[in-house]
């Protein structure tokens, strides 16, 4: 095998970096949404009790919480896809950090 074919190239390093940072951000965001879990579940229980005069069942509470966590990720996807539209509307182009 040719020794030149075993080089670590810049595109390879960038691809690995983006993959690692992307999974790190997803894990961080999941941790952020799970931190206030008890507060949000308490809010769900209080709201359910006020509306229906009975406490929420464990299955319904789990379903609502699962929906909340999944919507958080779906919102991130829509936000990342729509940012280009907002940038184009404001005529902000080719700016770098």
Secondary structure as UniProt FT lines:
FT   HELIX           3..6
FT   HELIX           10..35
FT   HELIX           37..52
FT   HELIX           58..89
FT   TURN            90..91
//
